[in-house]
Amino acid sequence: MKRVKHQANFIQDFKTQDIVHVRCLRSKIAKGAVKSIQAPALPRDYHLIRPSDIPGRGYMSVFETQIPILASNDISYPGEVIALLCGPDPA
């Protein structure tokens, strides 16, 4: 009932400072190989996270299936995440 009366808090209602926004850079193809990931010089406080930046195996287990956090060599489906762009601006 609080939402109907506009008394509930929504995520947009919270004001935050010094938050890091992350945008997923996704594959546009269904199958292929990642040869390299290059980016232009980024402004201060922006970072591109590549698979090689993640320590360890770079996989997570979901129902006993190993799923890559970021596609490092092979792309398996359209929309697979290949890199993360992090910075202070959501755009």
C-alpha positions in Angstrom: 0.0 0.0 0.0 2.9 2.4 0.6 3.8 2.2 -3.1 0.4 3.2 -4.1 0.5 6.3 -1.8 4.1 7.1 -3.0 5.5 6.6 0.5 7.8 3.7 -0.4 11.5 4.2 -1.2 12.7 3.2 -4.6 16.3 2.8 -5.7 16.1 6.2 -7.5 15.3 7.8 -4.2 18.7 7.1 -2.6 21.4 9.6 -3.2 24.9 8.4 -3.2 28.3 9.9 -3.5 31.5 8.4 -4.8 29.7 5.4 -6.3 31.4 3.5 -9.1 29.2 2.7 -12.1 29.9 -0.4 -14.1 28.9 -1.1 -17.7 29.2 -4.5 -19.3 30.8 -4.7 -22.7 29.1 -7.6 -24.5 29.8 -9.7 -27.5 27.7 -8.9 -30.6 28.4 -12.4 -32.1 27.3 -15.8 -31.1 30.5 -17.7 -31.6 34.1 -16.7 -32.0 37.4 -16.0 -30.3 38.7 -13.0 -28.4 42.0 -12.0 -30.0 42.5 -8.8 -28.0 40.6 -6.2 -26.1 41.8 -2.6 -26.8 40.5 0.7 -25.6 41.4 4.3 -26.2 43.0 6.2 -23.4 40.4 6.5 -20.7 39.7 9.6 -18.6 40.9 9.8 -15.0 39.0 7.5 -12.6 37.8 5.2 -15.5 39.1 1.7 -15.8 38.5 -1.2 -18.3 38.6 -4.6 -16.6 39.6 -7.4 -18.9 39.6 -11.1 -18.1 43.3 -11.0 -17.4 42.7 -8.5 -14.6 40.7 -11.0 -12.6 42.9 -13.2 -10.4 42.5 -16.9 -10.1 40.6 -19.1 -12.5 38.0 -16.5 -13.6 35.1 -18.9 -13.4 32.1 -19.2 -11.1 30.2 -22.3 -10.3 26.5 -22.4 -10.9 24.8 -25.7 -10.2 28.1 -27.5 -10.7 28.7 -25.8 -14.1 31.7 -23.6 -14.6 30.8 -20.3 -16.1 33.4 -17.7 -17.1 33.1 -14.3 -15.4 34.3 -12.6 -18.5 34.9 -14.3 -21.9 38.7 -14.7 -22.1 39.3 -16.8 -25.2 36.1 -18.1 -26.6 32.7 -16.4 -27.1 29.9 -18.8 -26.6 26.7 -16.8 -27.0 25.6 -13.3 -28.1 25.7 -10.9 -25.2 28.4 -12.7 -23.3 30.4 -10.2 -21.2 33.9 -9.6 -22.5 35.0 -6.6 -20.4 33.7 -4.2 -17.8 34.0 -0.4 -18.0 34.0 1.2 -14.5 33.8 4.9 -13.7 32.1 7.7 -11.8 29.5 8.5 -14.5 26.7 6.0 -15.4 26.8 7.1 -19.1 
